[in-house]
Amino acid sequence: MQLLKELIVEEINRKGKITFAEFMRLVLYHPKYGYYNSDTERVGRFGDYYTSPTVHRMFGELLAKQLDEMWRIMGEGAFTVVEMGANRGWLCHDIIRYIKKEHPRFYDNLRYIIVESNPYAREKQRLLLDSFDVPYETISSSSPPCEGGERGEVFDCHASFIPPSQKRDKERVNLEVFPFLPYDRPDRGSKYLFSDGKVLWHTYTEDGFSFDKIQGCFLSNEFVDALPVHRLKVKNKILKEVYVGYNATKFCEIDDEVSNPALKDYLETNKIYLKDGQSCEVNLGAVGWLRHVTEKVDKGFIVTIDYGDTTDGIFYRNNTENTVRCYYKHNVNRDYYKRLGEQDITSHVNFTNLMNAGRLLGLEVTGFAKQSHYLIALGILERLNSVANDIETILKVKNLIHPEGMGEVFKVLIQHKNIENPQLTSLRPLQSVTISNSKPRKDTGYL
């Protein structure tokens, strides 16, 4: 986008150069031209990538089962779920719909907050929840209505796909979409507005969240990976930072002194020892976000689902390459300086950083697992066994747990505050998981 490019070049000319984190912040979060503030489709068939909630509703239903367990552990009182980066709203929809059906007492105590600043995304979320009779709090919006659904051209259609790549990266998720199933969409002209709506919208800025303290669970799925990162490298045995410059015709990278002492502190705290020629990313924003989350949790859990690994997994199994990637129309590239504001830019999440920062903030680590372990422990195999004759569902759900799909590259970190030694089903040893010989049944909407 030319206007965004001109703004970035102007900033570079004013400062001489900018950090990669500043560049990433402008292309992703500029209030008018940034990727995450645009009115374009980001997720699903017509977007740039898929996320777990767009694969099959079973992902959201198993998270709902996890939330019900957390609610019971916490005493079965008022419980607030806060979701970061809800995209089209499918995860919220699947969680609430399932809890209302299967756990009515929990539903009566549930409040759901979507943290979303993009008015266009808010409108899409409201349209989805409205079409399925999910009560929400009405708020004003000047954004236009949208058509279709991110899981299909009509609502409640989960795309079938299988992974085409053996590479252990998010590019596995850029998958071939099979034809969508037909679905009789409800009349979107009718409204289901409730004064005591289950769903509310709030915002998050560098100053924190726009709501009061909660008891419940902060939930994020592929949020932290999109926070701006600094890029560091060791060159001739000297630590350098990668800056972005402009040489009158194109963007260029400049190696210079580290811009912030906190970057070196990050390496030391997380025991990252770079070799000559090795590079890494530093996500300082993740710690700031977690600090704000901790301030808002009076008692409860923080569930962070994202692709990434621990320090060992990122820096010592991947010796030289950085993990910054761009996603555009289901293709992966490293053309950071092309299609400004029109493609996603992400990096792998260092979960060791979140664990260390959480401990300093008063959070305890409940557990850390691959997404495959997490979902299997919650019962995904038993649910698949119940639809053994439904090949399409099996192909969809398989990607959530397959080691060459989302099952291994995606991780789940659970932290807790002011709860004494919680024991969660999702973190149990997999050898304790049993699968009943239930007969295959027709898909009634709840597996």
C-alpha positions in Angstrom: 0.0 0.0 0.0 1.6 3.2 -1.2 0.3 5.5 1.5 1.6 3.2 4.2 5.0 3.0 2.5 5.2 6.7 2.3 4.5 7.0 6.1 7.2 4.4 6.9 9.7 6.1 4.6 8.9 9.4 6.2 9.6 7.9 9.7 12.9 6.4 8.5 14.0 9.7 7.0 13.2 11.5 10.2 15.1 9.0 12.4 17.7 7.7 10.0 16.6 4.1 10.6 13.9 2.3 12.6 14.0 -1.0 14.4 12.3 -4.0 12.8 9.8 -3.9 15.7 8.8 -0.3 14.7 8.5 -1.4 11.1 6.4 -4.4 12.1 4.2 -2.3 14.4 3.4 0.2 11.5 2.6 -2.4 8.8 0.4 -4.5 11.2 -1.1 -2.0 13.5 -1.2 1.4 11.9 -4.7 2.7 12.8 -5.7 3.3 9.2 -3.5 1.2 7.0 -2.2 -1.6 9.2 -3.0 -5.2 8.3 -4.9 -5.9 11.6 -7.0 -2.7 11.2 -8.0 -3.3 7.7 -11.4 -4.5 6.4 -10.0 -7.4 4.5 -10.5 -11.1 5.3 -7.4 -12.4 7.1 -8.5 -15.9 8.1 -10.1 -18.7 6.2 -10.5 -19.6 2.5 -10.4 -16.0 1.3 -7.8 -14.9 3.7 -4.1 -15.5 4.3 -4.0 -18.5 6.7 -6.1 -20.8 8.8 -6.5 -21.0 12.6 -7.6 -24.0 14.7 -11.1 -22.6 15.3 -11.7 -22.4 11.5 -10.8 -26.1 11.1 -13.7 -27.6 13.1 -16.0 -26.6 16.0 -14.5 -29.6 18.0 -11.6 -27.3 18.9 -13.8 -24.8 20.5 -16.0 -27.4 22.2 -13.0 -29.0 23.8 -11.8 -25.6 25.1 -15.4 -25.2 26.5 -14.9 -28.5 28.3 -11.6 -27.2 29.7 -13.3 -23.9 30.8 -16.0 -25.8 32.6 -13.4 -27.8 34.5 -11.6 -24.5 35.5 -15.0 -23.1 36.6 -15.5 -26.1 38.9 -12.0 -25.9 40.3 -12.6 -22.2 41.1 -15.8 -22.9 43.1 -18.5 -22.5 40.4 -19.1 -18.8 40.9 -19.1 -15.9 38.4 -16.6 -16.7 35.6 -15.3 -14.4 32.8 -13.6 -15.6 29.7 -11.5 -13.0 27.9 -10.5 -13.8 24.4 -7.7 -11.9 22.6 -7.8 -11.6 18.8 -11.1 -13.3 18.1 -10.9 -12.9 14.3 -14.3 -13.7 12.9 -15.6 -14.9 16.3 -15.9 -18.7 15.6 -14.1 -19.7 18.8 -16.4 -17.6 20.9 -19.4 -18.9 19.1 -18.3 -22.6 19.5 -17.5 -22.2 23.2 -20.7 -20.4 24.2 -23.0 -22.6 22.0 -21.5 -25.8 23.5 -21.6 -24.6 27.1 -25.2 -23.5 26.8 -26.1 -26.9 25.6 -23.9 -29.2 27.7 -23.2 -27.2 30.8 -26.2 -24.9 31.6 -25.2 -24.1 35.2 -21.8 -22.9 33.9 -23.6 -20.9 31.2 -25.6 -19.1 33.8 -22.4 -17.9 35.5 -20.5 -17.1 32.3 -19.6 -13.8 30.8 -17.4 -13.6 27.6 -15.3 -10.6 26.7 -13.8 -10.2 23.2 -10.9 -7.9 23.1 -11.0 -6.3 19.7 -10.2 -2.7 18.5 -11.0 -3.2 14.8 -14.6 -2.0 14.2 -14.8 -4.1 11.0 -13.9 -7.3 13.0 -16.3 -6.4 15.7 -19.1 -6.2 13.2 -18.3 -9.6 11.7 -18.2 -11.1 15.2 -21.6 -9.6 16.1 -23.1 -10.8 12.8 -21.9 -14.4 13.5 -23.2 -14.4 17.1 -26.4 -12.8 16.1 -27.1 -15.4 13.4 -26.9 -18.2 16.0 -28.8 -16.5 18.8 -25.8 -15.9 21.1 -26.7 -13.0 23.4 -24.4 -10.0 23.4 -24.2 -6.5 24.6 -25.0 -4.0 21.9 -22.4 -1.4 21.1 -22.3 1.3 18.4 -20.2 0.7 15.3 -19.7 2.6 12.0 -18.3 -0.4 10.2 -20.1 -1.9 7.2 -21.8 -5.3 7.4 -19.9 -8.2 5.9 -20.9 -11.3 3.9 -20.1 -14.9 4.3 -18.2 -16.8 7.0 -14.5 -17.6 7.4 -15.3 -21.3 7.6 -17.1 -21.1 4.3 -19.1 -18.9 2.0 -22.1 -19.5 4.4 -22.1 -19.8 8.1 -21.2 -23.0 10.0 -19.2 -24.6 7.2 -15.8 -25.8 8.3 -13.4 -26.3 5.4 -11.9 -29.8 4.9 -8.2 -29.8 4.3 -5.1 -31.9 4.8 -1.5 -30.6 5.2 0.6 -30.5 2.0 4.0 -29.8 3.7 6.3 -31.8 5.9 8.0 -28.6 7.1 7.6 -27.9 10.8 6.3 -24.4 10.5 3.0 -22.5 10.4 3.1 -23.0 6.6 1.6 -26.5 7.3 -1.6 -24.6 8.0 -1.8 -23.2 4.5 -3.9 -26.0 3.2 -5.9 -27.1 0.3 -9.6 -26.4 0.7 -12.2 -28.9 -0.4 -15.7 -27.9 -1.4 -17.9 -26.5 1.4 -21.0 -28.2 2.7 -24.3 -26.5 2.2 -25.9 -24.9 5.2 -29.3 -23.2 5.6 -28.2 -19.9 7.2 -30.7 -18.3 9.6 -32.2 -15.0 8.6 -29.6 -12.4 9.5 -32.3 -9.7 9.4 -33.6 -10.9 12.8 -31.8 -9.7 15.9 -31.3 -11.4 19.3 -30.3 -8.5 21.6 -30.2 -9.0 25.4 -29.6 -6.3 28.0 -27.6 -8.9 30.0 -25.7 -10.1 27.0 -23.1 -12.9 27.5 -20.7 -11.3 25.1 -19.1 -7.9 25.5 -16.4 -6.1 23.5 -13.4 -4.2 25.0 -10.1 -2.9 23.8 -6.4 -3.3 24.6 -3.8 -0.5 24.3 -0.3 0.0 25.6 -2.0 1.3 28.7 -3.9 -1.9 29.3 -7.4 -3.3 29.1 -10.6 -1.3 29.2 -12.4 -3.5 31.8 -12.1 -4.2 35.5 -10.5 -7.2 37.2 -12.0 -10.6 36.5 -12.1 -14.1 37.9 -12.0 -16.7 35.1 -9.7 -17.3 32.2 -7.7 -15.2 29.7 -7.7 -17.1 26.4 -5.5 -16.3 23.3 -5.1 -18.3 20.2 -2.5 -17.0 17.8 -2.2 -13.6 19.3 1.3 -13.4 20.8 3.0 -14.4 17.5 1.8 -11.2 15.8 3.3 -8.8 18.3 6.2 -6.8 16.9 9.7 -8.2 17.5 13.2 -6.9 17.5 15.7 -8.9 15.3 19.1 -9.5 16.8 22.1 -11.3 15.3 25.7 -12.1 16.2 28.1 -10.7 13.6 31.9 -11.1 14.0 31.2 -12.2 17.6 29.4 -8.9 18.4 25.7 -8.6 19.1 23.9 -6.4 16.6 20.3 -5.4 16.0 18.7 -5.4 12.5 17.2 -2.0 11.6 15.2 -0.9 8.6 16.4 1.8 6.3 15.5 3.2 2.9 18.1 3.9 0.2 15.9 6.2 -2.1 14.6 3.2 -4.1 13.9 0.4 -1.7 14.0 -0.7 1.9 17.2 -2.1 3.2 18.5 -3.7 6.5 21.1 -2.1 8.6 23.1 -3.8 11.4 23.9 -1.5 14.3 24.1 -1.3 18.0 21.3 -2.8 20.1 18.6 -0.1 20.6 17.4 -1.1 24.1 19.2 -2.6 27.1 16.1 -4.7 27.7 17.0 -6.8 24.7 20.2 -8.0 26.2 18.3 -8.6 29.5 15.9 -10.7 27.5 18.7 -12.9 26.2 20.2 -13.3 29.7 16.9 -14.0 31.5 15.9 -16.7 28.9 19.4 -18.2 28.7 19.8 -17.5 25.0 23.4 -17.8 23.9 23.8 -17.0 20.3 26.7 -18.2 18.2 28.4 -16.2 15.5 26.1 -15.9 12.5 23.0 -16.9 14.5 20.0 -14.6 14.8 16.9 -14.4 16.9 13.8 -12.4 17.6 12.9 -10.6 20.9 9.3 -10.0 21.7 9.3 -7.4 24.4 5.6 -6.7 23.8 4.7 -10.2 25.0 5.9 -9.4 28.5 4.0 -6.1 28.6 0.9 -7.8 27.5 1.3 -10.5 30.1 1.8 -7.9 32.8 -1.5 -6.2 31.8 -3.2 -9.6 31.8 -1.9 -10.4 35.3 -3.1 -7.1 36.6 -6.7 -7.9 35.4 -6.8 -11.5 36.8 -7.9 -11.5 40.4 -8.1 -15.3 40.3 -7.9 -17.6 37.4 -6.1 -19.1 34.4 -4.2 -17.8 31.4 -4.3 -20.1 28.4 -1.9 -19.2 25.5 -2.1 -21.2 22.3 0.3 -20.4 19.6 3.0 -21.8 17.4 6.5 -21.7 18.8 8.5 -23.5 21.4 10.8 -23.2 24.5 14.2 -21.5 24.2 15.8 -24.8 23.5 13.3 -25.7 20.9 13.6 -22.4 19.0 17.3 -21.5 19.3 19.2 -24.8 19.5 17.3 -26.9 17.0 17.1 -24.0 14.5 20.7 -22.9 14.7 20.9 -19.9 12.3 17.5 -18.9 10.7 15.1 -16.5 12.3 11.5 -17.4 12.6 9.9 -14.2 11.1 7.5 -15.2 8.3 4.9 -13.5 6.1 1.6 -15.0 5.1 -0.3 -13.9 2.0 -3.1 -15.8 0.3 -1.9 -19.1 1.9 1.6 -18.7 0.8 4.6 -18.3 3.1 7.4 -15.9 2.3 10.1 -13.7 3.8 9.4 -10.6 1.7 8.9 -8.4 4.7 9.1 -5.2 2.7 6.5 -6.1 0.1 2.7 -5.9 0.2 2.8 -3.5 3.2 -0.4 -3.7 5.2 -1.7 -6.5 3.0 0.1 -9.6 4.5 0.6 -10.9 7.9 4.0 -10.9 9.6 4.6 -13.2 12.6 7.4 -14.9 14.6 7.5 -18.0 16.7 6.5 -17.5 20.4 9.2 -18.2 23.0 7.2 -19.9 25.7 10.1 -19.9 28.1 9.9 -16.1 28.0 6.2 -16.2 29.0 6.9 -18.7 31.8 9.8 -16.6 33.2 7.9 -13.3 32.9 4.8 -14.9 34.5 6.7 -16.1 37.5 8.1 -12.6 38.1 4.5 -11.3 37.8 3.0 -13.7 40.3 1.8 -16.4 37.9 2.5 -20.1 38.3 2.9 -22.5 35.4 0.1 -25.0 35.4 1.5 -26.9 32.5 2.9 -26.8 29.0 2.0 -29.2 26.2 1.8 -29.7 22.4 -1.6 -29.0 21.0 -1.9 -32.7 20.1 -1.4 -33.7 23.7 -3.8 -31.0 25.0 -6.6 -32.1 22.7 -6.1 -35.8 23.1 -6.1 -35.5 26.9 -9.4 -33.6 26.6 -11.0 -36.4 24.6 -10.6 -35.6 20.9 -9.9 -39.2 19.9 -13.0 -40.4 21.6 -15.0 -37.8 19.8 -13.5 -38.9 16.5 -14.3 -42.5 17.3 -17.9 -41.5 17.6 -17.9 -40.2 14.0 -15.8 -43.0 12.6 -17.8 -43.1 9.4 -17.6 -39.4 8.7 -14.4 -39.2 6.6 -14.8 -35.5 6.1 -14.9 -34.7 9.8 -11.9 -37.0 10.4 -9.8 -35.2 7.7 -10.7 -31.8 9.2 -10.0 -32.7 12.9 -6.9 -34.8 12.1 -5.0 -31.7 11.2 -5.5 -30.3 14.7 -3.5 -33.1 16.3 -1.3 -34.5 13.5 2.4 -34.0 14.1 2.8 -32.8 10.5 -0.1 -30.4 10.9 -1.0 -28.2 13.9 -0.5 -30.9 16.5 3.2 -30.4 17.1 4.1 -26.9 16.0 1.3 -25.4 18.1 1.8 -25.4 21.9 -0.5 -24.7 24.8 0.8 -22.8 27.9 -1.5 -22.7 31.0 -0.6 -20.4 33.9 -2.7 -19.7 37.0 -3.0 -17.1 39.8 -4.3 -17.5 43.3 -5.4 -21.1 42.8 -3.8 -23.9 44.9 -2.2 -26.6 42.7 -5.0 -27.0 40.1 -5.0 -30.4 38.3 -6.4 -30.1 34.7 -7.5 -33.0 32.6 -5.8 -31.5 29.5 -2.3 -31.9 31.2 -2.7 -35.6 32.3 -0.3 -38.2 30.9 -1.6 -39.6 27.6 -1.3 -43.2 28.8 -4.2 -42.5 31.1 -6.5 -41.7 28.2 -9.0 -44.4 27.3 -11.3 -44.5 24.3 -14.7 -46.1 24.7 -16.2 -48.3 22.0 -19.0 -45.9 21.3 -21.0 -46.5 18.1 -20.6 -44.0 15.3 -23.4 -41.5 15.3 -24.8 -38.8 13.0 -23.4 -35.3 13.5 -26.0 -33.4 15.6 -23.8 -30.4 16.0 -22.2 -31.5 19.3 -19.6 -34.2 19.0 
